[in-house]
Amino acid sequence: MNVEGERFAEGAGVSPQRAAEMRSVAERVTRWAAGRGDVAGLLLVGSCARGAPRSDSDVDLLLLSRAPDAYAAEDGWLRELSLGEVVRVRAWGPVTEWRQVTASGLEVELCVGSTSWARTDPVDGGTRRVVTDGARPLYDPAGMLATLIRACG
């Protein structure tokens, strides 16, 4: 796990408290993902991955699983993470977004999908857009996400 504090704090208007909360959320999800046998990767994307969050930024995470159907229902996995209230569930092509809001109002977008999202032969156009907008692997035991990022570069 490599969640660098200064990367979250670089954005204009992000208070030290908000930066610490963003970092804490990313670290919590990373620890949780690393303890699950089905998780093949966890990717931080968007403004936090670019090191440029704003005061209104959310934490965008993409979890790739070998058993994504296990995340189809609001079940024990969300209670384990205890990130906050679920305010939206939406399918975005091959991934499902679970948007949650913490007690302080920080929004966390956790998208869950199959490992096929990270295919590199060829890279899907939507996947390429997400990765080139800012992506940093938080959990990548087999190097699948690093390979994807190189393929998009």
N, CA, C and O of each residue as an XYZ file, in Angstrom:
612
protein
N       0.850     -1.178      0.000
C       0.000      0.000      0.000
C       0.887      1.230      0.000
O       1.849      1.338      0.761
N       0.530      2.155     -0.883
C       1.326      3.362     -0.995
C       0.389      4.556     -1.162
O       0.137      5.011     -2.277
N      -0.115      5.049     -0.050
C      -1.013      6.199     -0.079
C      -0.243      7.365      0.519
O      -0.176      7.537      1.736
N       0.340      8.168     -0.380
C       1.214      9.257      0.060
C       0.396     10.461      0.498
O      -0.426     10.966     -0.267
N       0.614     10.921      1.719
C      -0.138     12.044      2.253
C      -0.005     13.310      1.443
O      -0.988     14.026      1.248
N       1.188     13.600      0.969
C       1.364     14.841      0.237
C       0.616     14.834     -1.092
O       0.245     15.899     -1.587
N       0.388     13.672     -1.678
C      -0.362     13.591     -2.938
C      -1.814     14.026     -2.725
O      -2.423     14.610     -3.621
N      -2.368     13.746     -1.547
C      -3.738     14.151     -1.273
C      -3.798     15.616     -0.878
O      -4.833     16.258     -1.058
N      -2.722     16.153     -0.350
C      -2.737     17.509      0.200
C      -2.358     18.576     -0.815
O      -2.429     19.765     -0.503
N      -1.958     18.188     -2.020
C      -1.482     19.165     -2.987
C      -2.574     20.032     -3.584
O      -2.292     21.132     -4.060
N      -3.808     19.565     -3.571
C      -4.891     20.275     -4.243
C      -5.216     21.614     -3.599
O      -5.100     21.783     -2.385
N      -5.624     22.558     -4.435
C      -5.987     23.884     -3.951
C      -7.247     23.789     -3.100
O      -8.251     23.213     -3.520
N      -7.186     24.350     -1.923
C      -8.372     24.422     -1.090
C      -8.690     23.178     -0.283
O      -9.741     23.120      0.356
N      -7.821     22.187     -0.291
C      -8.054     20.985      0.505
C      -7.419     21.203      1.874
O      -6.204     21.362      1.992
N      -8.246     21.209      2.886
C      -7.733     21.423      4.241
C      -6.913     20.216      4.673
O      -7.095     19.121      4.140
N      -6.016     20.404      5.630
C      -5.254     19.266      6.136
C      -6.157     18.164      6.693
O      -5.844     16.980      6.573
N      -7.278     18.560      7.302
C      -8.208     17.574      7.848
C      -8.851     16.756      6.729
O      -8.976     15.537      6.848
N      -9.264     17.423      5.635
C      -9.880     16.715      4.515
C      -8.860     15.816      3.826
O      -9.175     14.687      3.448
N      -7.646     16.315      3.665
C      -6.593     15.496      3.057
C      -6.343     14.241      3.898
O      -6.164     13.151      3.355
N      -6.332     14.399      5.222
C      -6.122     13.255      6.110
C      -7.283     12.272      6.002
O      -7.070     11.060      6.028
N      -8.506     12.779      5.882
C      -9.655     11.890      5.734
C      -9.602     11.143      4.405
O      -9.901      9.949      4.355
N      -9.228     11.827      3.337
C      -9.103     11.176      2.031
C      -8.070     10.055      2.091
O      -8.299      8.951      1.598
N      -6.948     10.357      2.693
C      -5.875      9.367      2.836
C      -6.346      8.189      3.683
O      -6.071      7.036      3.351
N      -7.053      8.474      4.774
C      -7.554      7.423      5.662
C      -8.534      6.491      4.939
O      -8.480      5.273      5.110
N      -9.422      7.067      4.139
C     -10.369      6.254      3.380
C      -9.616      5.343      2.414
O      -9.893      4.145      2.349
N      -8.675      5.898      1.670
C      -7.912      5.096      0.711
C      -7.138      3.984      1.412
O      -7.080      2.858      0.917
N      -6.548      4.294      2.555
C      -5.804      3.279      3.304
C      -6.739      2.189      3.832
O      -6.398      1.007      3.781
N      -7.912      2.573      4.339
C      -8.873      1.603      4.870
C      -9.331      0.639      3.773
O      -9.352     -0.575      3.974
N      -9.693      1.185      2.619
C     -10.164      0.339      1.522
C      -9.029     -0.551      1.013
O      -9.260     -1.707      0.659
N      -7.824     -0.026      0.977
C      -6.677     -0.823      0.526
C      -6.422     -1.998      1.465
O      -6.218     -3.121      1.004
N      -6.431     -1.760      2.759
C      -6.239     -2.861      3.732
C      -7.331     -3.908      3.583
O      -7.056     -5.108      3.585
N      -8.571     -3.450      3.454
C      -9.710     -4.355      3.312
C      -9.570     -5.189      2.034
O      -9.756     -6.405      2.059
N      -9.242     -4.527      0.916
C      -9.109     -5.223     -0.371
C      -8.002     -6.270     -0.323
O      -8.149     -7.366     -0.865
N      -6.901     -5.928      0.325
C      -5.768     -6.857      0.400
C      -6.109     -8.111      1.193
O      -5.457     -9.142      1.029
N      -7.114     -8.036      2.043
C      -7.514     -9.185      2.846
C      -8.564    -10.065      2.194
O      -8.991    -11.061      2.778
N      -8.982     -9.708      0.994
C     -10.022    -10.480      0.300
C      -9.392    -11.281     -0.834
O      -8.674    -10.726     -1.666
N      -9.658    -12.568     -0.868
C      -9.066    -13.445     -1.868
C      -9.516    -13.195     -3.291
O      -8.804    -13.550     -4.230
N     -10.689    -12.587     -3.475
C     -11.202    -12.364     -4.828
C     -10.702    -11.077     -5.468
O     -10.845    -10.895     -6.677
N     -10.122    -10.187     -4.685
C      -9.725     -8.881     -5.213
C      -8.382     -8.997     -5.938
O      -7.377     -9.434     -5.378
N      -8.413     -8.584     -7.214
C      -7.211     -8.635     -8.044
C      -6.510     -7.287     -8.121
O      -5.339     -7.215     -8.493
N      -7.226     -6.209     -7.770
C      -6.601     -4.902     -7.828
C      -7.495     -3.809     -7.301
O      -8.721     -3.923     -7.321
N      -6.868     -2.741     -6.827
C      -7.565     -1.541     -6.364
C      -6.813     -0.350     -6.930
O      -5.602     -0.212     -6.756
N      -7.558      0.502     -7.609
C      -6.976      1.633     -8.306
C      -7.592      2.927     -7.787
O      -8.814      3.054     -7.716
N      -6.749      3.878     -7.426
C      -7.187      5.236     -7.100
C      -7.196      6.001     -8.419
O      -6.203      5.993     -9.146
N      -8.311      6.662     -8.734
C      -8.414      7.379    -10.003
C      -8.888      8.808     -9.765
O      -9.326      9.158     -8.669
N      -8.794      9.614    -10.795
C      -9.291     10.983    -10.727
C      -8.336     11.957    -10.070
O      -7.119     11.775    -10.091
N      -8.913     12.995     -9.485
C      -8.114     14.108     -8.967
C      -7.171     13.694     -7.841
O      -6.059     14.214     -7.755
N      -7.585     12.778     -6.984
C      -6.689     12.333     -5.909
C      -5.486     11.585     -6.478
O      -4.367     11.745     -5.990
N      -5.712     10.774     -7.501
C      -4.605     10.041     -8.132
C      -3.642     10.994     -8.830
O      -2.437     10.747     -8.880
N      -4.183     12.084     -9.368
C      -3.327     13.084    -10.024
C      -2.603     13.963     -9.018
O      -1.700     14.712     -9.391
N      -2.987     13.885     -7.739
C      -2.399     14.762     -6.731
C      -2.955     16.167     -6.813
O      -2.284     17.126     -6.431
N      -4.193     16.300     -7.315
C      -4.776     17.618     -7.506
C      -6.225     17.689     -7.023
O      -7.085     18.190     -7.747
N      -6.514     17.197     -5.814
C      -7.901     17.285     -5.357
C      -8.268     18.727     -4.996
O      -7.414     19.544     -4.652
N      -9.572     19.004     -5.089
C     -10.118     20.301     -4.678
C     -10.939     20.071     -3.412
O     -11.104     18.934     -2.970
N     -11.439     21.130     -2.846
C     -12.231     20.997     -1.623
C     -13.508     20.193     -1.861
O     -14.025     19.576     -0.931
N     -14.022     20.190     -3.091
C     -15.243     19.447     -3.399
C     -14.966     18.081     -4.051
O     -15.898     17.423     -4.513
N     -13.718     17.658     -4.090
C     -13.371     16.374     -4.706
C     -13.859     15.205     -3.867
O     -13.958     15.280     -2.642
N     -14.161     14.125     -4.572
C     -14.464     12.874     -3.881
C     -13.246     11.960     -3.998
O     -12.275     12.287     -4.681
N     -13.306     10.824     -3.332
C     -12.270      9.814     -3.455
C     -12.827      8.759     -4.402
O     -13.826      8.106     -4.102
N     -12.171      8.599     -5.548
C     -12.622      7.664     -6.576
C     -11.735      6.425     -6.563
O     -10.525      6.502     -6.777
N     -12.363      5.287     -6.306
C     -11.647      4.020     -6.237
C     -12.292      3.020     -7.179
O     -13.510      3.013     -7.355
N     -11.470      2.180     -7.779
C     -11.954      1.131     -8.664
C     -11.404     -0.193     -8.167
O     -10.191     -0.404     -8.133
N     -12.307     -1.082     -7.784
C     -11.950     -2.392     -7.256
C     -12.228     -3.433     -8.341
O     -13.346     -3.516     -8.850
N     -11.224     -4.219     -8.691
C     -11.393     -5.276     -9.681
C     -11.352     -6.620     -8.980
O     -10.432     -6.927     -8.221
N     -12.380     -7.414     -9.257
C     -12.566     -8.683     -8.564
C     -12.685     -9.833     -9.555
O     -13.171     -9.671    -10.674
N     -12.227    -10.998     -9.110
C     -12.439    -12.217     -9.889
C     -13.854    -12.754     -9.661
O     -14.278    -13.685    -10.345
N     -14.584    -12.179     -8.710
C     -15.969    -12.576     -8.412
C     -16.819    -11.328     -8.181
O     -17.331    -11.129     -7.080
N     -16.977    -10.481     -9.209
C     -17.683     -9.208     -9.017
C     -19.146     -9.366     -8.608
O     -19.720     -8.452     -8.018
N     -19.755    -10.507     -8.912
C     -21.152    -10.709     -8.518
C     -21.318    -10.715     -6.999
O     -22.419    -10.484     -6.498
N     -20.249    -10.974     -6.270
C     -20.313    -10.965     -4.809
C     -20.596     -9.564     -4.270
O     -20.940     -9.411     -3.098
N     -20.454     -8.535     -5.120
C     -20.655     -7.143     -4.717
C     -21.936     -6.560     -5.310
O     -22.141     -5.346     -5.284
N     -22.795     -7.426     -5.841
C     -23.992     -6.957     -6.535
C     -25.045     -6.396     -5.587
O     -25.884     -5.598     -6.005
N     -25.016     -6.791     -4.343
C     -26.016     -6.332     -3.382
C     -25.354     -5.549     -2.264
O     -24.190     -5.767     -1.929
N     -26.120     -4.636     -1.697
C     -25.655     -3.888     -0.525
C     -25.657     -4.879      0.628
O     -26.682     -5.120      1.266
N     -24.519     -5.428      0.871
C     -24.410     -6.579      1.757
C     -23.343     -6.308      2.817
O     -22.979     -5.159      3.065
N     -22.860     -7.355      3.425
C     -21.872     -7.247      4.487
C     -20.598     -6.529      4.088
O     -19.934     -5.937      4.939
N     -20.242     -6.566      2.812
C     -18.991     -5.938      2.392
C     -19.021     -4.434      2.635
O     -17.993     -3.854      2.983
N     -20.160     -3.793      2.462
C     -20.253     -2.359      2.737
C     -20.193     -2.070      4.233
O     -19.623     -1.065      4.658
N     -20.786     -2.961      5.026
C     -20.692     -2.794      6.484
C     -19.248     -2.955      6.950
O     -18.795     -2.233      7.837
N     -18.530     -3.899      6.354
C     -17.113     -4.096      6.708
C     -16.315     -2.825      6.455
O     -15.484     -2.438      7.276
N     -16.561     -2.180      5.335
C     -15.831     -0.957      4.997
C     -16.261      0.226      5.852
O     -15.441      1.088      6.172
N     -17.514      0.278      6.218
C     -18.117      1.355      7.019
C     -17.631      2.748      6.601
O     -17.089      3.505      7.406
N     -17.840      3.054      5.338
C     -17.435      4.353      4.811
C     -18.508      5.414      4.982
O     -18.206      6.607      5.011
N     -19.754      4.989      5.096
C     -20.826      5.957      5.252
C     -22.086      5.478      4.572
O     -22.207      4.319      4.175
N     -23.022      6.400      4.448
C     -24.321      6.101      3.866
C     -24.207      5.941      2.349
O     -23.562      6.751      1.684
N     -24.826      4.907      1.811
C     -24.892      4.716      0.358
C     -25.937      5.678     -0.180
O     -27.097      5.640      0.230
N     -25.521      6.546     -1.105
C     -26.439      7.534     -1.667
C     -26.758      7.271     -3.133
O     -27.686      7.860     -3.686
N     -25.977      6.373     -3.772
C     -26.262      6.061     -5.165
C     -25.588      4.757     -5.545
O     -24.452      4.481     -5.158
N     -26.310      3.971     -6.306
C     -25.770      2.770     -6.926
C     -26.122      2.877     -8.398
O     -27.289      3.028     -8.760
N     -25.098      2.797     -9.251
C     -25.341      2.992    -10.681
C     -24.362      2.139    -11.483
O     -23.177      2.055    -11.158
N     -24.877      1.512    -12.530
C     -24.014      0.759    -13.444
C     -23.421      1.729    -14.456
O     -24.124      2.552    -15.043
N     -22.129      1.613    -14.643
C     -21.401      2.379    -15.653
C     -20.723      1.362    -16.556
O     -19.542      1.059    -16.390
N     -21.472      0.842    -17.502
C     -20.911     -0.186    -18.382
C     -20.506     -1.399    -17.562
O     -21.350     -2.011    -16.907
N     -19.224     -1.756    -17.588
C     -18.788     -2.981    -16.915
C     -18.541     -2.850    -15.409
O     -18.174     -3.831    -14.762
N     -18.735     -1.670    -14.849
C     -18.532     -1.498    -13.412
C     -19.799     -0.948    -12.762
O     -20.625     -0.308    -13.413
N     -19.931     -1.211    -11.471
C     -21.041     -0.658    -10.698
C     -20.479      0.305     -9.665
O     -19.580     -0.036     -8.896
N     -21.023      1.506     -9.664
C     -20.609      2.545     -8.719
C     -21.433      2.422     -7.442
O     -22.660      2.339     -7.485
N     -20.748      2.413     -6.322
C     -21.364      2.502     -5.002
C     -20.879      3.818     -4.411
O     -19.754      3.890     -3.915
N     -21.712      4.867     -4.455
C     -21.327      6.178     -3.923
C     -21.800      6.271     -2.484
O     -22.971      6.054     -2.171
N     -20.849      6.601     -1.617
C     -21.135      6.706     -0.193
C     -20.702      8.075      0.302
O     -19.839      8.719     -0.294
N     -21.305      8.512      1.394
C     -20.954      9.792      1.993
C     -20.599      9.546      3.454
O     -21.376      8.958      4.207
N     -19.409     10.006      3.841
C     -18.965      9.845      5.221
C     -19.713     10.827      6.126
O     -20.425     11.707      5.641
N     -19.552     10.675      7.415
C     -20.218     11.555      8.386
C     -19.829     13.015      8.184
O     -20.627     13.909      8.468
N     -18.605     13.274      7.692
C     -18.151     14.650      7.477
C     -18.602     15.218      6.141
O     -18.412     16.405      5.876
N     -19.208     14.369      5.285
C     -19.655     14.835      3.978
C     -18.740     14.466      2.823
O     -19.047     14.795      1.678
N     -17.626     13.793      3.086
C     -16.735     13.359      2.013
C     -17.422     12.269      1.200
O     -17.902     11.282      1.757
N     -17.467     12.449     -0.114
C     -18.040     11.426     -0.982
C     -16.949     10.456     -1.411
O     -15.830     10.844     -1.748
N     -17.319      9.174     -1.387
C     -16.415      8.104     -1.797
C     -17.122      7.318     -2.886
O     -18.190      6.752     -2.656
N     -16.535      7.284     -4.058
C     -17.074      6.519     -5.167
C     -16.238      5.252     -5.296
O     -15.070      5.297     -5.682
N     -16.853      4.131     -4.969
C     -16.188      2.838     -5.072
C     -16.854      2.072     -6.200
O     -17.983      1.604     -6.059
N     -16.157      1.946     -7.314
C     -16.672      1.201     -8.452
C     -16.105     -0.212     -8.395
O     -14.922     -0.411     -8.120
N     -16.965     -1.182     -8.660
C     -16.580     -2.588     -8.602
C     -16.826     -3.207     -9.964
O     -17.885     -3.024    -10.566
N     -15.835     -3.941    -10.440
C     -15.972     -4.610    -11.724
C     -15.098     -5.833    -11.812
O     -14.357     -6.169    -10.889
N     -15.204     -6.478    -12.930
C     -14.427     -7.679    -13.216
C     -13.006     -7.307    -13.638
O     -12.748     -6.185    -14.074
N     -12.115     -8.243    -13.504
C     -10.734     -8.029    -13.954
C     -10.667     -7.764    -15.454
O      -9.673     -7.220    -15.937
N     -11.706     -8.139    -16.198
C     -11.698     -7.896    -17.642
C     -11.658     -6.395    -17.955
O     -11.287     -6.011    -19.064
N     -12.030     -5.548    -17.001
C     -11.968     -4.093    -17.189
C     -10.541     -3.663    -17.521
O     -10.336     -2.675    -18.225
N      -9.560     -4.403    -17.016
C      -8.150     -4.036    -17.172
C      -7.473     -4.724    -18.362
O      -6.246     -4.714    -18.462
N      -8.251     -5.314    -19.252
C      -7.651     -5.946    -20.443
C      -6.816     -4.940    -21.206
O      -7.160     -3.761    -21.297
N      -5.713     -5.425    -21.753
C      -4.825     -4.534    -22.504
C      -4.724     -4.887    -23.981
O      -3.996     -4.219    -24.715
N      -5.424     -5.906    -24.436
C      -5.316     -6.320    -25.834
C      -6.683     -6.440    -26.480
O      -7.186     -7.556    -26.614
N      -7.293     -5.368    -26.877
C      -6.848     -3.975    -26.728
C      -7.425     -3.354    -25.461
O      -8.286     -3.940    -24.806
N      -6.944     -2.168    -25.125
C      -7.493     -1.421    -23.992
C      -8.815     -0.803    -24.443
O      -8.871     -0.152    -25.486
N      -9.866     -1.003    -23.670
C     -11.171     -0.404    -23.934
C     -11.061      1.120    -23.872
O     -10.308      1.654    -23.058
N     -11.800      1.815    -24.722
C     -11.758      3.276    -24.755
C     -12.149      3.918    -23.443
O     -11.524      4.890    -23.019
N     -13.181      3.387    -22.788
C     -13.595      3.929    -21.494
C     -12.542      3.711    -20.423
O     -12.282      4.593    -19.605
N     -11.942      2.541    -20.432
C     -10.860      2.240    -19.486
C      -9.702      3.200    -19.711
O      -9.144      3.746    -18.759
N      -9.346      3.401    -20.967
C      -8.229      4.312    -21.293
C      -8.517      5.724    -20.765
O      -7.626      6.368    -20.211
N      -9.757      6.211    -20.934
C     -10.104      7.560    -20.450
C      -9.938      7.664    -18.935
O      -9.402      8.651    -18.431
N     -10.397      6.647    -18.214
C     -10.268      6.664    -16.749
C      -8.795      6.680    -16.354
O      -8.383      7.475    -15.509
N      -8.014      5.813    -16.959
C      -6.595      5.683    -16.588
C      -5.803      6.930    -16.946
O      -4.992      7.393    -16.143
N      -6.019      7.484    -18.130
C      -5.229      8.651    -18.534
C      -5.643      9.923    -17.806
O      -4.907     10.910    -17.825
N      -6.811      9.914    -17.164
C      -7.239     11.060    -16.371
C      -6.583     11.076    -14.989
O      -6.721     12.047    -14.246
N      -5.881     10.018    -14.653
C      -5.198      9.920    -13.372
C      -5.502      8.583    -12.730
O      -6.654      8.290    -12.411
N      -4.489      7.782    -12.541
C      -4.671      6.455    -11.958
C      -3.415      6.056    -11.197
O      -2.293      6.237    -11.670
N      -3.634      5.509    -10.008
C      -2.517      5.048     -9.187
C      -2.925      3.758     -8.485
O      -3.881      3.750     -7.709
N      -2.208      2.666     -8.750
C      -2.536      1.405     -8.076
C      -2.308      1.509     -6.573
O      -1.266      1.987     -6.126
N      -3.287      1.058     -5.803
C      -3.138      0.985     -4.352
C      -2.910     -0.456     -3.913
O      -2.256     -0.709     -2.901
N      -3.451     -1.393     -4.678
C      -3.266     -2.815     -4.406
C      -3.206     -3.506     -5.763
O      -4.183     -3.502     -6.513
N      -2.074     -4.089     -6.069
C      -1.837     -4.664     -7.395
C      -0.898     -5.859     -7.279
O       0.222     -5.816     -7.789
N      -1.347     -6.937     -6.608
C      -0.428     -8.041     -6.303
C       0.180     -8.731     -7.522
O       1.309     -9.215     -7.436
N      -0.517     -8.795     -8.639
C       0.013     -9.469     -9.825
C       0.546     -8.483    -10.866
O       1.013     -8.904    -11.924
N       0.486     -7.190    -10.586
C       0.980     -6.190    -11.529
C       0.035     -5.898    -12.680
O       0.434     -5.257    -13.652
N      -1.216     -6.356    -12.594
C      -2.192     -6.159    -13.655
C      -2.460     -4.668    -13.904
O      -2.553     -4.239    -15.054
N      -2.583     -3.893    -12.842
C      -2.884     -2.469    -12.992
C      -1.676     -1.697    -13.525
O      -1.831     -0.772    -14.323
N      -0.496     -2.070    -13.091
C       0.722     -1.428    -13.618
C       0.843     -1.692    -15.115
O       1.221     -0.799    -15.872
N       0.527     -2.905    -15.545
C       0.556     -3.242    -16.972
C      -0.452     -2.406    -17.733
O      -0.149     -1.907    -18.817
N      -1.657     -2.243    -17.179
C      -2.689     -1.427    -17.814
C      -2.229      0.019    -17.951
O      -2.379      0.619    -19.015
N      -1.682      0.570    -16.903
C      -1.232      1.966    -16.938
C      -0.141      2.156    -18.001
O      -0.147      3.152    -18.724
N       0.778      1.218    -18.094
C       1.823      1.292    -19.139
C       1.180      1.227    -20.538
O       1.586      1.952    -21.446
N       0.187      0.363    -20.700
C      -0.472      0.207    -22.005
C      -1.223      1.470    -22.408
O      -1.413      1.725    -23.597
N      -1.649      2.257    -21.433
C      -2.396      3.483    -21.700
C      -1.479      4.682    -21.888
O      -1.924      5.739    -22.336
N      -0.209      4.528    -21.552
C       0.738      5.638    -21.578
C       1.212      6.033    -22.888
O       2.013      6.961    -23.000
